[in-house]
Amino acid sequence: MRILAIDTALEACSVAVLDTGNPAGFVHESQPMVRGHAEALMPMLARVLDAAQIAATELDRIAVTVGPGSFTGLRVGIAAARGLALATGKPAVAVTTFAGFAAPYIAADDSLPVVAAIDARHDHLYIHVFGPGGRTLVAPRLVGLADALRIATSGSPRVVGTGARLLASHWPSAAAIPAAIDPRRAPDIGWVARLGAAAQDTGTPPKPLYLRAPDAKPQGTAQLARR
């Protein structure tokens, strides 16, 4: 299976082509960035497809991270994935940012919990806790720091994501020390591709996993007067 993976959810713009039938069939590019995903993505897609020597029509599916993440970044990646799927007739599948963060730890040892934590600012975090075998212990949610610590400190978890450092800095002294703290700023695009290969094709286009409403709101009380 040949998968095109796209991630623009957080602080990187990343693209990969993975051929699951070829051990050497992995081509990728990633650039750290907080803004500018829209300008960077399409040229990067072209470069990666060219380096992989594959046309978009030769892909079997497209995988894209759907969040949580930045509202603008998510729209960029999802729009590109949906557009390519429409143009090529190939399925597009969703991969959560949580799963992308947790996957390498679950693959290395699925007996310990993994806390995927994304900084939502103002002492709030998006959080998803994976248990043995990668099963969900705590479903994705937006919580305050106190609730996040209560959720995260069970057992000796691996804590990964943009919120990992915030959790670690407030970790209760009475709780078991985390087995790992990994404050990476974006998921590994290789794991996004692998998860995309394993994902179930629901037949519906990927859509953002926001978990909260946008900060920007219409100015209903500041409308221009009609002439």
N, C-alpha and C positions, 0 to 999 in steps of 0.2 A: 504494500500500500504506500502511495506517495502522498504525503501530507504537507501542505503549506501552513505554517503557524505564524500568527501575528500577535504581538503584544504591544499595546500602547497605553495600558491601564494606569501605570504609575510613573516612575522616574526613569524610563528607558523607552526607546523605540527599537523593537527587535523583530526580526523575520528569520524564519528557518524553513528549509525544505528537508524532510526526512523520508527516506525510502526504507521501509521496514524490512524489505527483502534483500537489502544490500548493506552489509556491515560498514562499508565506507560511504554509504549514501546519506551523508548529513552535511548540509551547507548552511551557514548561518551568519548573521551580522547583527550587532547590537551597539547602540550608542546611548550612553547616559544622557538624559535630558528631562527637565521639568516642564518645559514648554517647547513648542515647535514640532510636535509630532505630525501635524498635518503636512508640513513642508517636507519632512524627512521621509515619511513612510513610502510614498509611491516610487521615488528613485531607489530606495533600499529594496523594495520588492523587485524592481527590474534587475538590480544587480545580483540579488540572490538567485532569482530564476535563471539568469544568464550563467552564473557560476555553476549552478546545478545542471546546466544544459538540458533544461526542461521547459516546455511551454505550459502556460496556465491550463490549456485544454487537456494536458496529459496528467494533471493531478487527479487524485481519487477523492480528496476532500480538503476542506479548509477549516482550520481551527483558530479560534480567536478568544483572547481573554475578555470576559464580560464584567469583571469587577468583583468586589468594589474597587474603586479607583477614582481618578479625576473625571468629572463630568465631560470635559472637552476631550480628554485622551480616549475615554471609552467610545465616544461617538466616532472618533476618527478611525479606530481599528475596526469597530463593528460595521461601519459603513463600507469600508474597503472590503471586508470579508463578504458581506452580503452582496456588494456589487460584483465581485469576482464570481461568487456562486451563481448569480443570475446570468452573467455573461457566458460562463462555461458550462452551466447545467450540472455543476458538481454540488454536493451537499456541504453546508457550513455547520460546524458544531461549536458549542460553547464550552469553554473551560473557565472555571472561576479562578480568580487571582489567589484565593485561599488554597485551592488544590495545587496550583502551580508552585506556591511556596512550600507546601507540605510534602509533595510527591517524593523528592529525593530522600527525605528523612524516613518516610514510610517504606520506601524501597530498601533502605539500608537496614532498618530494624523496625518491624511493624508491631513490636511488643510494647513499646513505650508510647505514651500520648504525644501528639504534636499540637501545639497551639499556634495557629496562623493568626497574626495580629497586624492590623493595618492602622496607622495613625490617622484618626479622623479629626484631629485638632481639638483644641479647647478641652484637653483631658478626657477625650472620648476615643474609643477604638472600635473598629470593625473586628469581629473575632469569630473564629470557627475552630472548634476543638475536635481533633480526630483521635480515635482510640485504637485499640488493637485491631489489626487487619485493615486499618484505614477507615473503620466505621465512624460515623458521626456520633460524637458524645454530646456536643453542644452545637446546635444548628447556627448558621450565620446570623449575626445580629449586630446592632450598634448599641454599645453600652458605655457607661461612664467608667473612669479608671478604677474606682472602688469595686464595682461589680466585675470588671475585667479581671482584677486580681483575685477575687473570690472564685471565679470560674477557672482561672488559669493555674492556680497553685495546688491543684489536686495531683498527687503523685509526683513524679520527677520528669516533667515534660521537656521536650525540645520546643523552644519558642523562636519563631521565625517571622520575619516581615518588618515593615517599616515601623511598627509599634513595639518591636521586641525590646529596644533599648529603653523605652518609656516604662514598660512593665518591669524590666530588670532593675531599673533605678528605684522602684518602689516595692520591690519584692519583700514580703514580710520575713523577718528573721526566723520566725517559728516554722515557716514552710520549708519543705524539702528543696534543696538547691536545684535549679533547672539543669538538666543533662546537657543542654546546649542553648546558647543565645546567639542568634544569627540575624543581625539587623539589616539584611540585604534590602535594597531599594526597589527591586523588581524580580519577578520570578525568572528562573532559567528557561530560556526559550526552547531548549532541547526537551525539557520536561513538559512544556506546553504542547509540543509536537507529539510526544509519546502519549500524553493524556488524550489528545485529539484523536489519535489512532484508536485508542481503546474506548472512546466515548460512544454512547448510543446515538444514532442518528434519529432524532425525533421527527424530522420532516418539517420542523418550524424554524424560521430564521432566528439566529442568536439575538438576544436583547439584553440591555444592561441590567446588572444586578446592583441597584443603587443603595438599598437599605435605608435611605432617607431622601427627603425631598431636596431639590436644588436650593442653594442659598439665594440665588437671584429670583426675584418675584416681579410680576408685572406691576407697573405703577398705575394702578386703577384710579388713584385720586389725583393724578397729574396729567390727565388727558388734555390734548390741545383742543381749544375751542373750535367749533365748526364755523365756517364762514357762510 
